[in-house]
Amino acid sequence: MGRVKSEPVLDNKKTSKVDKFDKQIIAELKKNARQSVSAIADTVSLSRSAVTERIKKLEQNGVIKGYQVLLSESQKVGVSAYFEIQHQCARCSEVVPLFQAIPEVVTCRGITGDMDLLVFVQAESMQRLHEIREHLDAQPDFVKIKTHVVMSEWIDNRAS
């Protein structure tokens, strides 16, 4: 069975308002948001009540927006894939609206090399992934598309 990992969801715009102890507490919560306040207090050299109060303030101030569960790839329903795309447009930004219109697109990044874009997609099924790929294949400005289906995931620091 895959490991379930709980993580704080941080507002990066507000993390500049924290001191070194808050940063240490946040780092500990990123490692394991379900660990005890006592364990965090021991690690950051503060009392349990001080850590409890700081976590409460971080949540109230919106620095910590919430907590989430991240499932290992093997426990997820659906399929994830990366599309490497080469196009013939003058700028990558010209094709971005196409990807914004596909709800399954998680990220779309311009990359170096012989391909222009790297697009990460999470679809509900292999059939839906195939439909997305066919839609991309039909784009006249796309010269080449490579599909890489995700089979396993060992590290995901996106929530950090």
C-alpha positions in Angstrom: 0.0 0.0 0.0 1.3 3.5 -0.8 2.4 6.0 1.8 0.0 8.8 2.6 1.8 12.0 3.5 0.1 15.0 5.0 1.6 18.4 4.1 0.8 22.0 5.1 -0.4 24.2 2.2 1.6 27.4 2.4 0.9 30.9 1.0 4.3 31.8 -0.3 3.4 35.5 -0.4 2.9 35.6 3.3 6.0 33.5 4.4 8.2 36.6 4.3 6.5 37.7 7.6 7.8 34.8 9.6 10.9 34.6 11.9 13.5 31.9 12.2 11.4 29.9 14.6 8.4 30.0 12.4 10.5 28.9 9.5 11.8 25.9 11.5 8.3 25.0 12.5 7.1 25.2 8.9 10.1 23.1 7.8 9.1 20.4 10.4 5.4 20.5 9.3 6.6 20.1 5.6 8.4 16.9 6.7 5.4 15.6 8.5 2.4 17.7 9.3 1.0 15.0 11.5 3.9 14.9 14.0 3.2 15.9 17.5 3.6 19.5 18.8 6.0 18.0 21.4 8.2 16.5 18.6 8.3 19.9 16.8 9.0 21.7 20.1 12.0 19.4 20.8 13.4 20.0 17.3 13.0 23.8 17.2 14.0 24.3 20.9 10.8 26.0 22.0 8.1 25.0 24.5 5.0 23.0 23.4 2.8 26.0 24.2 5.0 28.4 22.2 4.9 26.0 19.2 1.1 25.6 19.5 0.7 29.4 19.6 3.0 29.9 16.6 1.2 27.3 14.5 -2.1 28.9 15.4 -0.9 32.3 14.4 0.6 31.0 11.1 -2.8 29.5 10.3 -4.8 32.6 11.4 -2.5 34.9 9.4 -2.9 32.8 6.3 0.7 31.7 6.1 -0.5 28.1 6.5 -3.6 27.9 4.4 -4.5 24.3 5.3 -3.2 20.7 5.2 -3.5 18.1 2.4 -2.9 14.5 1.9 -0.6 13.5 -0.9 -1.0 10.0 -2.2 1.7 8.0 -3.8 1.2 7.6 -7.6 0.3 4.0 -7.2 -2.7 4.9 -5.0 -4.1 7.5 -7.3 -7.1 6.9 -9.5 -6.5 7.9 -13.1 -3.3 8.5 -15.1 -0.6 11.1 -15.2 1.6 11.9 -18.2 4.0 14.4 -19.6 3.7 15.7 -23.1 6.9 17.0 -24.8 5.7 19.3 -27.6 7.6 21.0 -30.5 5.7 23.7 -32.3 6.3 26.1 -35.2 4.8 29.3 -33.6 7.0 32.3 -33.1 6.5 32.2 -29.3 5.4 29.5 -26.9 2.9 32.0 -25.4 0.9 31.7 -28.6 -0.1 28.1 -27.8 -0.7 28.5 -24.0 -4.4 29.3 -24.4 -4.9 25.9 -25.9 -3.6 24.3 -22.7 -5.5 26.6 -20.4 -8.7 25.2 -22.0 -7.8 21.7 -21.0 -8.8 21.2 -17.3 -6.5 18.2 -16.9 -3.4 20.3 -17.6 -1.5 20.8 -14.3 1.6 22.6 -15.6 2.8 23.9 -18.9 6.4 25.0 -19.1 8.7 26.3 -21.8 11.9 24.2 -22.0 15.2 24.2 -23.7 16.4 21.7 -26.3 14.7 20.4 -29.4 11.2 20.4 -27.8 9.5 23.7 -26.8 7.0 22.8 -24.0 6.7 20.2 -21.2 3.0 19.7 -20.2 2.0 17.7 -17.2 -1.5 16.2 -17.3 -3.6 14.3 -14.8 -6.5 12.6 -16.4 -9.3 10.4 -15.0 -8.6 7.5 -17.4 -6.3 6.3 -20.1 -9.2 7.0 -22.5 -9.3 10.7 -21.5 -5.5 10.9 -21.8 -5.9 9.5 -25.3 -8.6 12.1 -26.2 -6.3 14.9 -25.0 -3.4 13.5 -27.1 -5.6 13.3 -30.2 -6.7 16.9 -29.6 -3.1 17.9 -29.4 -2.2 15.9 -32.5 -4.9 17.8 -34.4 -3.2 21.1 -33.8 -1.6 22.3 -37.1 1.2 24.2 -35.4 2.4 21.2 -33.4 5.3 19.5 -35.2 6.1 16.7 -32.8 4.6 15.3 -29.6 6.1 12.8 -27.2 4.0 11.2 -24.5 5.5 9.9 -21.3 3.0 8.1 -19.0 3.9 8.2 -15.3 4.2 4.7 -13.8 5.8 5.5 -10.4 6.5 8.5 -8.3 9.2 8.6 -5.6 9.6 12.2 -4.9 7.1 15.1 -5.1 8.1 18.4 -3.5 5.5 20.5 -5.3 3.6 21.3 -2.1 6.8 22.7 -0.6 
